[in-house]
Amino acid sequence: MYVITGGAGFIGSNIAATLEAKGAGPLVIVDRLRHGDKWRNIAKRHLHDIVDPDNLSEYLAANSREVTGIVHMGAISATTETDADLIVETNFRLSRDLWIWCAENNKPFISLMISEDLVKSKNWNAGLIIRELAKEIKGGGGGQPFFATAGGSDVNGLKSVTLKAREIFK
């Protein structure tokens, strides 16, 4: 089972579609659908479940043996968001808590943050880099030019992630 946070968003839903096309699954989407049209992004997917982010910890605890990997795309990316506490809870604490869960459950999880200056001066893109690194852990991921995450199923690939990252950032 692959758990995709932010899975109903544009990038997350495309990751779900790619995993589905590769026969990976079952797929679980973690997102808030609410009143908008976000549900349309996942309408054609064959999903095992849709989980509200507030219930993710309990869901993972109840299904830890079935989880193959987590692709963490859930974040607030709107530059107009003014609720700093919400940003910290969603963008920092959720990522930290997922990292801890993955470490405790032997599931690889990687994240990458690049300063805005380096994104501009070196033309680095965390989303593209993380996709390459995720291959080493038999996973997937993505994100924005300045921050991206990935999960996978092969914890033994983490050493290769480190070596490949060192080559990229020489």
Backbone as CSV, one residue per row, in Angstrom:
resi,resn,N_x,N_y,N_z,CA_x,CA_y,CA_z,C_x,C_y,C_z
1,MET,0.843,-1.168,0.000,0.000,0.000,0.000,0.891,1.235,0.000
2,TYR,0.602,2.157,-0.898,1.284,3.440,-0.944,0.343,4.507,-0.414
3,VAL,0.845,5.285,0.520,0.099,6.383,1.124,0.638,7.671,0.520
4,ILE,-0.240,8.479,-0.044,0.176,9.709,-0.714,-0.485,10.895,-0.020
5,THR,0.312,11.648,0.760,-0.244,12.836,1.396,-0.329,13.943,0.343
6,GLY,-1.361,14.746,0.433,-1.581,15.750,-0.602,-1.949,15.092,-1.919
7,GLY,-2.458,13.875,-1.845,-2.707,13.062,-3.023,-3.815,13.538,-3.933
8,ALA,-4.657,14.440,-3.465,-5.720,14.961,-4.331,-5.297,16.243,-5.033
9,GLY,-4.137,16.781,-4.674,-3.616,17.955,-5.365,-3.089,17.588,-6.740
10,PHE,-2.665,18.578,-7.490,-2.217,18.333,-8.869,-1.036,17.366,-8.913
11,ILE,0.024,17.654,-8.173,1.213,16.797,-8.212,0.918,15.449,-7.572
12,GLY,0.301,15.456,-6.397,-0.002,14.207,-5.706,-0.881,13.280,-6.524
13,SER,-1.875,13.837,-7.198,-2.766,12.999,-8.009,-2.040,12.424,-9.224
14,ASN,-1.073,13.153,-9.755,-0.276,12.617,-10.860,0.666,11.512,-10.381
15,ILE,1.163,11.639,-9.159,1.964,10.559,-8.584,1.084,9.324,-8.406
16,ALA,-0.138,9.524,-7.913,-1.072,8.402,-7.754,-1.353,7.741,-9.099
17,ALA,-1.556,8.542,-10.125,-1.826,7.993,-11.460,-0.631,7.191,-11.967
18,THR,0.572,7.684,-11.727,1.779,6.983,-12.162,1.939,5.662,-11.414
19,LEU,1.748,5.695,-10.101,1.839,4.457,-9.325,0.793,3.447,-9.786
20,GLU,-0.410,3.926,-10.032,-1.469,3.036,-10.501,-1.112,2.430,-11.859
21,ALA,-0.577,3.244,-12.760,-0.203,2.757,-14.090,0.903,1.710,-14.012
22,LYS,1.753,1.818,-12.987,2.840,0.844,-12.810,2.392,-0.389,-12.030
23,GLY,1.116,-0.420,-11.660,0.600,-1.569,-10.927,0.930,-1.558,-9.448
24,ALA,1.419,-0.439,-8.956,1.712,-0.325,-7.527,0.417,-0.041,-6.787
25,GLY,0.316,-0.552,-5.632,-0.885,-0.281,-4.868,-1.075,-1.347,-3.826
26,PRO,-2.155,-1.291,-3.112,-3.246,-0.321,-3.204,-2.790,1.096,-2.865
27,LEU,-3.594,2.072,-3.272,-3.277,3.481,-3.064,-4.225,4.105,-2.054
28,VAL,-3.627,4.883,-1.156,-4.388,5.618,-0.151,-4.059,7.102,-0.312
29,ILE,-5.073,7.904,-0.460,-4.912,9.352,-0.583,-5.185,9.992,0.770
30,VAL,-4.261,10.861,1.195,-4.449,11.636,2.419,-4.606,13.083,1.994
31,ASP,-5.803,13.624,2.192,-6.057,14.998,1.763,-7.407,15.445,2.296
32,ARG,-7.658,16.733,2.177,-8.963,17.312,2.480,-9.605,17.700,1.150
33,LEU,-10.741,17.103,0.846,-11.403,17.392,-0.427,-12.287,18.626,-0.330
34,ARG,-12.944,18.800,0.761,-13.816,19.939,1.054,-14.778,20.251,-0.072
35,HIS,-14.982,21.532,-0.365,-16.052,21.940,-1.280,-15.588,22.230,-2.706
36,GLY,-14.310,22.243,-2.964,-13.800,22.580,-4.288,-13.839,21.410,-5.247
37,ASP,-13.124,21.565,-6.322,-13.086,20.548,-7.374,-11.890,19.607,-7.262
38,LYS,-11.179,19.667,-6.140,-9.970,18.836,-5.991,-10.273,17.351,-6.168
39,TRP,-11.469,16.933,-5.808,-11.851,15.524,-5.913,-11.738,15.015,-7.348
40,ARG,-11.893,15.929,-8.313,-11.824,15.526,-9.725,-10.449,14.963,-10.088
41,ASN,-9.391,15.432,-9.386,-8.036,14.958,-9.669,-7.872,13.464,-9.393
42,ILE,-8.699,12.926,-8.500,-8.559,11.510,-8.147,-9.782,10.677,-8.527
43,ALA,-10.715,11.281,-9.233,-11.980,10.608,-9.561,-11.774,9.318,-10.362
44,LYS,-10.746,9.252,-11.185,-10.530,8.072,-12.026,-9.585,7.049,-11.402
45,ARG,-9.075,7.331,-10.231,-8.134,6.414,-9.569,-8.879,5.304,-8.849
46,HIS,-8.285,4.137,-8.815,-8.810,3.019,-8.029,-8.145,3.092,-6.666
47,LEU,-8.863,3.621,-5.693,-8.286,3.900,-4.380,-8.732,2.894,-3.336
48,HIS,-7.817,2.582,-2.463,-8.110,1.731,-1.320,-8.829,2.541,-0.242
49,ASP,-8.404,3.808,-0.087,-9.020,4.654,0.937,-8.657,6.114,0.696
50,ILE,-9.445,7.001,1.276,-9.159,8.428,1.348,-9.205,8.790,2.825
51,VAL,-8.100,9.359,3.326,-7.959,9.615,4.752,-7.801,11.113,4.991
52,ASP,-8.535,11.627,5.960,-8.372,13.021,6.368,-7.017,13.149,7.066
53,PRO,-6.251,14.205,6.785,-4.935,14.359,7.422,-4.975,14.305,8.953
54,ASP,-6.062,14.747,9.549,-6.173,14.699,11.011,-6.235,13.267,11.539
55,ASN,-6.565,12.316,10.685,-6.667,10.911,11.084,-5.491,10.062,10.606
56,LEU,-4.466,10.697,10.054,-3.367,9.954,9.456,-2.589,9.117,10.476
57,SER,-2.290,9.662,11.624,-1.524,8.907,12.634,-2.233,7.614,13.006
58,GLU,-3.526,7.705,13.254,-4.294,6.518,13.616,-4.351,5.522,12.456
59,TYR,-4.485,6.041,11.243,-4.547,5.170,10.072,-3.231,4.406,9.900
60,LEU,-2.113,5.113,10.033,-0.813,4.466,9.903,-0.595,3.430,11.002
61,ALA,-1.004,3.754,12.219,-0.850,2.809,13.328,-1.641,1.530,13.069
62,ALA,-2.842,1.678,12.528,-3.708,0.516,12.279,-3.286,-0.283,11.047
63,ASN,-2.529,0.345,10.134,-2.201,-0.301,8.859,-0.703,-0.371,8.582
64,SER,0.122,-0.279,9.601,1.576,-0.164,9.391,2.164,-1.328,8.604
65,ARG,1.678,-2.532,8.816,2.239,-3.691,8.100,1.947,-3.662,6.608
66,GLU,0.842,-3.029,6.233,0.459,-2.989,4.820,1.142,-1.864,4.044
67,VAL,1.690,-0.880,4.748,2.277,0.281,4.075,3.622,-0.091,3.465
68,THR,3.711,0.053,2.151,4.954,-0.175,1.423,5.790,1.094,1.425
69,GLY,5.126,2.224,1.237,5.841,3.491,1.190,4.897,4.662,1.341
70,ILE,5.488,5.796,1.689,4.741,7.046,1.812,5.368,8.056,0.870
71,VAL,4.522,8.695,0.074,4.955,9.816,-0.755,4.305,11.041,-0.129
72,HIS,5.140,11.883,0.435,4.626,13.025,1.204,4.617,14.294,0.361
73,MET,3.443,14.670,-0.093,3.264,15.879,-0.894,2.357,16.885,-0.183
74,GLY,1.860,16.507,0.993,0.923,17.360,1.712,1.623,18.547,2.341
75,ALA,1.285,19.724,1.900,1.864,20.950,2.442,1.023,22.133,1.996
76,ILE,1.224,23.220,2.698,0.605,24.473,2.271,1.636,25.176,1.405
77,SER,1.329,25.335,0.140,2.275,25.973,-0.777,1.862,27.395,-1.152
78,ALA,0.689,27.809,-0.722,0.206,29.147,-1.071,1.058,30.220,-0.389
79,THR,1.621,31.081,-1.174,2.438,32.162,-0.611,1.588,33.229,0.062
80,THR,0.278,33.133,-0.094,-0.620,34.115,0.521,-1.156,33.662,1.881
81,GLU,-0.802,32.433,2.308,-1.275,31.936,3.611,-0.670,32.790,4.721
82,THR,-1.534,33.276,5.626,-1.068,34.154,6.706,-1.096,33.486,8.076
83,ASP,-1.636,32.289,8.167,-1.707,31.586,9.449,-0.405,30.806,9.670
84,ALA,0.539,31.448,10.360,1.861,30.839,10.572,1.769,29.543,11.369
85,ASP,0.861,29.468,12.330,0.707,28.234,13.105,0.251,27.081,12.223
86,LEU,-0.641,27.361,11.298,-1.111,26.336,10.363,0.026,25.864,9.455
87,ILE,0.839,26.795,9.000,1.982,26.434,8.150,2.963,25.555,8.919
88,VAL,3.259,25.926,10.160,4.178,25.126,10.979,3.602,23.728,11.195
89,GLU,2.333,23.646,11.518,1.701,22.348,11.771,1.702,21.468,10.520
90,THR,1.350,22.060,9.402,1.213,21.296,8.165,2.555,21.028,7.489
91,ASN,3.386,22.041,7.381,4.618,21.906,6.602,5.793,21.381,7.415
92,PHE,5.828,21.639,8.702,6.949,21.175,9.510,6.590,19.951,10.341
93,ARG,5.584,20.073,11.183,5.280,18.973,12.106,4.812,17.713,11.390
94,LEU,4.002,17.852,10.376,3.551,16.676,9.637,4.739,15.964,9.001
95,SER,5.638,16.720,8.376,6.832,16.114,7.772,7.679,15.423,8.830
96,ARG,7.883,16.081,9.960,8.663,15.491,11.048,8.010,14.210,11.560
97,ASP,6.713,14.272,11.781,6.006,13.107,12.312,6.030,11.932,11.334
98,LEU,5.914,12.217,10.051,6.001,11.146,9.053,7.409,10.563,9.007
99,TRP,8.416,11.420,9.120,9.789,10.932,9.130,9.994,9.994,10.324
100,ILE,9.515,10.389,11.486,9.644,9.550,12.686,8.920,8.218,12.477
101,TRP,7.701,8.259,11.951,6.949,7.028,11.707,7.715,6.122,10.740
102,CYS,8.232,6.696,9.669,8.977,5.893,8.691,10.218,5.272,9.324
103,ALA,10.941,6.032,10.131,12.135,5.498,10.794,11.766,4.366,11.749
104,GLU,10.717,4.554,12.510,10.297,3.532,13.470,9.742,2.279,12.791
105,ASN,9.249,2.422,11.566,8.632,1.305,10.854,9.457,0.813,9.665
106,ASN,10.726,1.227,9.623,11.646,0.764,8.597,11.170,1.073,7.175
107,LYS,10.615,2.264,7.000,10.153,2.730,5.690,10.983,3.958,5.311
108,PRO,11.681,3.934,4.189,12.531,5.071,3.840,11.737,6.324,3.494
109,PHE,12.281,7.465,3.904,11.658,8.771,3.683,12.785,9.776,3.517
110,ILE,12.746,10.553,2.458,13.765,11.574,2.255,13.088,12.913,1.988
111,SER,13.770,13.964,2.383,13.273,15.312,2.096,14.453,16.183,1.712
112,LEU,14.159,17.243,0.988,15.201,18.133,0.487,14.683,19.555,0.504
113,MET,15.454,20.442,1.097,15.126,21.859,1.095,16.318,22.612,0.515
114,ILE,16.051,23.503,-0.419,17.090,24.304,-1.073,16.709,25.770,-0.911
115,SER,17.671,26.577,-0.530,17.385,28.002,-0.341,16.986,28.638,-1.670
116,GLU,16.224,29.700,-1.573,15.775,30.418,-2.768,16.974,30.927,-3.570
117,ASP,18.024,31.366,-2.869,19.228,31.848,-3.556,19.859,30.755,-4.407
118,LEU,19.956,29.525,-3.858,20.559,28.427,-4.616,19.649,27.947,-5.742
119,VAL,18.349,28.012,-5.533,17.422,27.668,-6.611,17.686,28.583,-7.801
120,LYS,17.890,29.874,-7.518,18.121,30.851,-8.597,19.544,30.777,-9.153
121,SER,20.542,30.781,-8.279,21.928,30.871,-8.755,22.446,29.564,-9.360
122,LYS,22.040,28.427,-8.825,22.518,27.127,-9.317,21.495,26.438,-10.215
123,ASN,20.291,27.016,-10.297,19.204,26.425,-11.072,18.847,25.032,-10.574
124,TRP,18.943,24.826,-9.244,18.569,23.555,-8.636,17.072,23.528,-8.398
125,ASN,16.492,22.352,-8.492,15.060,22.178,-8.290,14.857,20.962,-7.384
126,ALA,14.440,21.201,-6.154,14.273,20.108,-5.184,13.303,19.046,-5.690
127,GLY,12.227,19.457,-6.351,11.243,18.504,-6.857,11.837,17.534,-7.859
128,LEU,12.634,18.056,-8.792,13.258,17.192,-9.799,14.351,16.318,-9.185
129,ILE,15.128,16.899,-8.272,16.213,16.149,-7.632,15.654,15.016,-6.785
130,ILE,14.594,15.298,-6.040,14.036,14.269,-5.150,13.472,13.100,-5.955
131,ARG,12.936,13.381,-7.130,12.430,12.296,-7.982,13.554,11.345,-8.380
132,GLU,14.726,11.914,-8.689,15.886,11.084,-9.024,16.358,10.291,-7.813
133,LEU,16.441,10.944,-6.662,16.905,10.275,-5.454,15.936,9.176,-5.018
134,ALA,14.639,9.403,-5.216,13.622,8.442,-4.787,13.757,7.102,-5.503
135,LYS,14.314,7.104,-6.688,14.505,5.846,-7.427,15.393,4.884,-6.639
136,GLU,16.317,5.434,-5.851,17.253,4.609,-5.080,16.554,3.848,-3.951
137,ILE,15.403,4.343,-3.514,14.654,3.664,-2.448,13.378,3.022,-2.999
138,LYS,13.346,2.871,-4.320,12.188,2.280,-5.000,10.902,3.009,-4.621
139,GLY,10.946,4.324,-4.795,9.799,5.131,-4.418,9.569,6.264,-5.383
140,GLY,8.834,7.226,-4.920,8.523,8.395,-5.724,8.293,9.594,-4.836
141,GLY,8.285,10.730,-5.450,8.061,11.951,-4.703,8.109,13.143,-5.622
142,GLY,8.164,14.287,-5.033,8.207,15.521,-5.801,7.975,16.689,-4.876
143,GLY,7.753,17.818,-5.459,7.527,19.017,-4.667,7.827,20.256,-5.479
144,GLN,8.209,21.280,-4.769,8.486,22.572,-5.382,9.987,22.750,-5.554
145,PRO,10.425,23.790,-6.255,11.863,23.984,-6.441,12.646,24.101,-5.127
146,PHE,12.006,24.586,-4.079,12.722,24.811,-2.820,12.504,23.717,-1.773
147,PHE,11.486,22.869,-1.914,11.238,21.822,-0.931,10.512,20.651,-1.570
148,ALA,11.010,19.434,-1.285,10.374,18.234,-1.839,10.623,17.057,-0.896
149,THR,9.756,16.054,-0.998,9.888,14.857,-0.175,9.597,13.630,-1.027
150,ALA,10.047,12.481,-0.512,9.776,11.219,-1.197,9.769,10.090,-0.185
151,GLY,9.042,9.066,-0.502,9.034,7.843,0.288,9.255,6.673,-0.642
152,GLY,9.597,5.559,-0.063,9.834,4.390,-0.886,9.698,3.110,-0.098
153,SER,10.159,2.022,-0.688,9.993,0.722,-0.055,11.311,0.022,0.258
154,ASP,12.439,0.585,-0.164,13.728,-0.081,0.026,14.640,0.740,0.927
155,VAL,14.614,0.436,2.218,15.431,1.166,3.182,16.924,0.986,2.888
156,ASN,17.294,-0.099,2.234,18.702,-0.340,1.901,19.236,0.634,0.857
157,GLY,18.344,1.338,0.179,18.769,2.310,-0.824,19.160,3.663,-0.258
158,LEU,18.989,3.863,1.051,19.293,5.173,1.635,20.766,5.553,1.494
159,LYS,21.659,4.586,1.583,23.084,4.890,1.397,23.329,5.398,-0.023
160,SER,22.678,4.782,-1.000,22.804,5.236,-2.388,22.235,6.638,-2.564
161,VAL,21.173,6.951,-1.830,20.601,8.306,-1.879,21.654,9.310,-1.439
162,THR,22.333,9.003,-0.345,23.360,9.908,0.175,24.485,10.096,-0.837
163,LEU,24.963,9.017,-1.420,26.053,9.102,-2.395,25.635,9.884,-3.637
164,LYS,24.438,9.610,-4.121,23.939,10.307,-5.310,23.743,11.800,-5.016
165,ALA,23.233,12.125,-3.834,23.032,13.530,-3.449,24.377,14.254,-3.377
166,ARG,25.386,13.590,-2.844,26.730,14.218,-2.787,27.233,14.537,-4.172
167,GLU,26.981,13.664,-5.128,27.403,13.910,-6.516,26.650,15.100,-7.106
168,ILE,25.366,15.158,-6.854,24.546,16.241,-7.398,24.981,17.596,-6.850
169,PHE,25.304,17.635,-5.562,25.585,18.916,-4.913,27.065,19.238,-4.776
170,LYS,27.916,18.597,-5.574,29.357,18.896,-5.554,29.614,20.347,-5.846
